[in-house]
Amino acid sequence: MRIGILGTGTLAEGLGIGWVRAGHELVVGGRSPAKAHALAQRLGGATRAVTPREAVTERDAVLLAVRWDGVENILRSAGAAEGTLDGTPLIDPTNAVEHGVGVLLTGPGGSAAQRIAELARGARVVKAFHLFRADEWTRSSGEAGVTVAMCGDDPEALRITGELVRDVGAVPAVLGPLHRARQLEEVAGFVIGLAFSGVDPGSAIPHVTPFVSARETPH
């Protein structure tokens, strides 16, 4: 696929490494052309540094890998309000939470993913990749590991994102439409809040056997 990455931080690099390994064609755009060029060099392959607008033009998918406080700025630079992302799967791994506390910064009711959908006219937003550290995606892909929960309204965008999840050695799981993205974002806040309190978040979640309906049970 032709993938655009908006952002030059650790998540952009972590997922970029996995996707280059999988044979995808990447371009990187960020606020700093120098940082975009340096990341493109580190990712290798045919990866190029481009402007934010070029990073979202004629792409099969775009990753929005910036901090929450930089979302509006980078989308403005990419021309998102003008429809440059119209019809494009836009993967949102942002965490709009107070650092070290985990409280959501988006206020009651809505979600960061829904706000991004408002800012990027026509984009097919998928919430994904927001719960794991960037170094999770730099490990050699192959045998499936962690599960990446996703939310989105567009079936094709979910399918494409699912392929990109598998390409970094993880398993995609669709929770539901985009209006359920707040649940995923609250989970991130829960994990961050406990971790900064010195508690292993995994110890606070019961192990539940996956439910299999009678129709799915082999006879």
Sequence and secondary structure as in RCSB ss.txt:
>XXXX:A:sequence
MRIGILGTGTLAEGLGIGWVRAGHELVVGGRSPAKAHALAQRLGGATRAVTPREAVTERDAVLLAVRWDGVENIL
RSAGAAEGTLDGTPLIDPTNAVEHGVGVLLTGPGGSAAQRIAELARGARVVKAFHLFRADEWTRSSGEAGVTVAM
CGDDPEALRITGELVRDVGAVPAVLGPLHRARQLEEVAGFVIGLAFSGVDPGSAIPHVTPFVSARETPH
>XXXX:A:secstr
 EEEEE  SHHHHHHHHHHHHTT EEEEE S HHHHHHHHHHH TT EE  HHHHHTT SEEEE S GGGHHHHH
HHTTGGGTTTTT EEEE    B TTT  BSS SS  HHHHHHHHSTT EEEE S SS GGGGGS   S  SEEEE
EES HHHHHHHHHHHHHTT EEEEEESGGGHHHHHHHHHHHHHHHHTT  GGGGS        GGGS  
